[in-house]
Structures are given as C-alpha cells and as structure tokens.
Amino acid sequence: MDSIIKSSLNRSITYTYYRNLVKQLVSQNDTTGTEKSENLVAYTKLNDKRMNRWDKTIVISEPYQAKIKAFNHPITWLVIVESWCGDAAHVLPVLNKIAELNNVINLKIVLRDENPELMDAFLTNGARSIPKLIILDDSSNDVLSTYGPRPSEATNFVSRYKAKYGSLTPEFKEDLQHWYNNDKGQNVIDDITNLLYQLELNFCQ
C-alpha cells in the first residue's frame, strides 16, 4: 500500500493545475480518462462551468472557519477524480476552499484511470466510485481516514432511492444535481469539519 500511495503522490497535481487541465480539455473537446465518448466530453464541459461557479460562490461560515483552522497536524488530502464526474465537480471545489483555510492541509489530485491500483485499494461497496478523498498523515504516510464519493446527505438520498428502485435513473441524477445546487457545499463543509475534529481527538489520545 505504501508504494502505491507514494507513486500516486508522485503523479499528483494541485487544484490549480487540475482546473487549468479541465479548461484545456474543454477547449479541445476532450476529457480525462480512458473512455473518450461524446457524453463524457459534454460532462467535462458542464463540470467546468460547475467548478467555475463553486470557486466563486462557496461560502464557509466563520464558526466553521475557526474549527477548520484549529486543526494542527500536517496532512495530505489525496483526491481521486475524473473531469467527467458530476459528484467530483461539486465536491472538489469545496475541499479546495477548506484546504485553503489551513496550511497544514496539502490538497493533491490524481486521475482515477491513471491510478488503478490506488483506486482499487479504496473502493466504495466494491465500485470505483469517485471522488474519493484519502487523508494521509504527513509524518507517517498512514491513511487516517477516507471520504466520498458523496457527502453524507447525498449518500443517504442515493441509498434510499437505490433501495426502492434498484438503480439510479436519469431523472434521479437530475434531482441529485438540484440537491447539490441547493446545498451549496454546506454538507461537505459540515462532514469534513467533523472529520477533522475526530482526527484531532485521535491525535490527542
């Protein structure tokens, strides 16, 4: 596992680099990943617009900012994404806004299809679901926790629908996008702030 994580970190990029990469792909009618379908190219274009919006509009309240800034242990956030992934387009900009508040958090990004061994080590219910956040202790390189592919409320929303209907329909996926738009990143902020608090408690034990 250590070698897989180390090699993935060596291939990782910053959020700024990733955003520039997506913009370049949009200009070239292209997408990340091994599959290059018209649908995935269209999703990449849509996700670039979504990330542009969230980069400008996500607001983290003062109480949450204080809690995030109180975390005091150097960690790396290694996030697995692809440009066509709708959940990633909503979640990743929020993670970046949080990481910007505390210089002990180092946000790094890798692409799923370029890092299959890493992805397969962090499956969600047996699936290569993204985005997937892997939280690493900088001093030991140990995996402290993971998060994703969706915030807690969206996960429950999806689970209830799957339990009732078996699979996600295009109509439901539209409803999920509406949920993200209405939530404005606040569920991710709440989830991650609570996760950092729990990690801080663990460090203090």
ZAMARGU-4260 file (C-alpha; in steps of 0.2 Angstrom, whole numbers, plus 5000, padded with zeros to 4 digits):
<rodrens>
0) 5000/5000/5000 | 5014/5012/5004 | 5022/5011/4987 | 5005/5013/4979 | 5002/5029/4988
5) 5019/5035/4986 | 5019/5033/4967 | 5002/5041/4966 | 5008/5056/4976 | 5022/5057/4964
10) 5009/5059/4949 | 4998/5070/4959 | 4994/5088/4954 | 4987/5104/4963 | 4970/5110/4962
15) 4975/5125/4951 | 4984/5113/4939 | 4968/5102/4938 | 4957/5117/4935 | 4968/5123/4921
20) 4969/5105/4914 | 4950/5104/4913 | 4949/5121/4904 | 4961/5115/4892 | 4952/5099/4889
25) 4936/5109/4886 | 4944/5119/4873 | 4950/5103/4864 | 4933/5094/4865 | 4942/5081/4876
30) 4940/5073/4893 | 4951/5064/4906 | 4950/5045/4907 | 4952/5031/4896 | 4935/5032/4888
35) 4933/5047/4876 | 4914/5047/4872 | 4904/5062/4867 | 4894/5061/4883 | 4909/5061/4894
40) 4916/5076/4884 | 4899/5085/4887 | 4900/5081/4905 | 4918/5088/4906 | 4911/5105/4899
45) 4897/5105/4911 | 4908/5102/4926 | 4920/5115/4921 | 4905/5128/4922 | 4900/5120/4939
50) 4918/5122/4946 | 4919/5140/4940 | 4903/5143/4949 | 4908/5135/4965 | 4925/5143/4965
55) 4917/5159/4965 | 4902/5156/4977 | 4906/5144/4990 | 4905/5152/5007 | 4912/5144/5023
60) 4904/5152/5039 | 4915/5160/5052 | 4912/5146/5065 | 4917/5133/5053 | 4932/5143/5048
65) 4938/5143/5066 | 4936/5124/5068 | 4945/5121/5052 | 4959/5132/5056 | 4961/5124/5074
70) 4967/5108/5066 | 4985/5107/5069 | 4993/5091/5061 | 5001/5091/5044 | 4991/5080/5032
75) 4989/5077/5014 | 4972/5076/5005 | 4974/5064/4990 | 4958/5065/4980 | 4954/5053/4966
80) 4944/5061/4952 | 4940/5062/4933 | 4934/5078/4924 | 4918/5070/4918 | 4912/5065/4936
85) 4897/5076/4941 | 4900/5072/4960 | 4918/5077/4959 | 4914/5094/4951 | 4903/5098/4966
90) 4914/5091/4980 | 4932/5095/4974 | 4930/5114/4974 | 4923/5113/4992 | 4938/5103/4998
95) 4949/5116/4990 | 4941/5130/4999 | 4943/5121/5015 | 4961/5116/5012 | 4965/5135/5008
100) 4960/5139/5026 | 4973/5129/5034 | 4991/5127/5028 | 4994/5110/5037 | 4982/5103/5024
105) 4990/5099/5007 | 4977/5095/4993 | 4983/5084/4979 | 4973/5077/4965 | 4975/5061/4954
110) 4965/5054/4940 | 4956/5038/4943 | 4961/5029/4926 | 4979/5033/4928 | 4980/5026/4946
115) 4970/5010/4945 | 4980/5002/4959 | 4976/5016/4971 | 4958/5016/4966 | 4956/4998/4968
120) 4963/5000/4986 | 4949/5012/4990 | 4933/5005/4983 | 4916/5010/4989 | 4905/4995/4990
125) 4916/4986/4978 | 4914/5000/4965 | 4927/5013/4958 | 4917/5027/4964 | 4924/5045/4964
130) 4928/5057/4970 | 4937/5048/4984 | 4947/5058/4997 | 4961/5049/5006 | 4968/5058/5021
135) 4986/5054/5024 | 4997/5058/5040 | 5012/5068/5033 | 5024/5061/5047 | 5020/5043/5044
140) 5011/5042/5027 | 4997/5032/5036 | 4980/5033/5030 | 4970/5042/5043 | 4953/5041/5035
145) 4943/5042/5019 | 4928/5052/5012 | 4917/5051/4997 | 4911/5049/4984 | 4897/5059/4990
150) 4893/5070/5006 | 4883/5061/5019 | 4866/5068/5015 | 4868/5065/4996 | 4874/5047/5001
155) 4858/5044/5011 | 4847/5051/4996 | 4855/5039/4984 | 4854/5024/4996 | 4836/5027/4999
160) 4832/5028/4980 | 4843/5013/4976 | 4834/5003/4990 | 4817/5007/4982 | 4820/5007/4964
165) 4836/4997/4961 | 4846/5009/4951 | 4848/5027/4948 | 4838/5034/4933 | 4842/5050/4923
170) 4828/5059/4932 | 4835/5055/4949 | 4853/5061/4943 | 4845/5077/4939 | 4837/5078/4956
175) 4854/5075/4964 | 4861/5089/4954 | 4847/5100/4961 | 4852/5094/4978 | 4870/5099/4976
180) 4865/5116/4969 | 4853/5120/4984 | 4866/5113/4997 | 4880/5125/4990 | 4893/5114/4998
185) 4887/5115/5015 | 4885/5097/5018 | 4903/5094/5013 | 4909/5108/5024 | 4900/5100/5039
190) 4906/5082/5035 | 4924/5087/5033 | 4924/5099/5049 | 4918/5085/5059 | 4930/5073/5052
195) 4945/5085/5056 | 4938/5086/5074 | 4938/5067/5076 | 4956/5066/5069 | 4961/5080/5081
200) 4954/5070/5095 | 4963/5054/5089 | 4980/5063/5088 | 4977/5069/5106 | 4974/5052/5113
</rodrens>
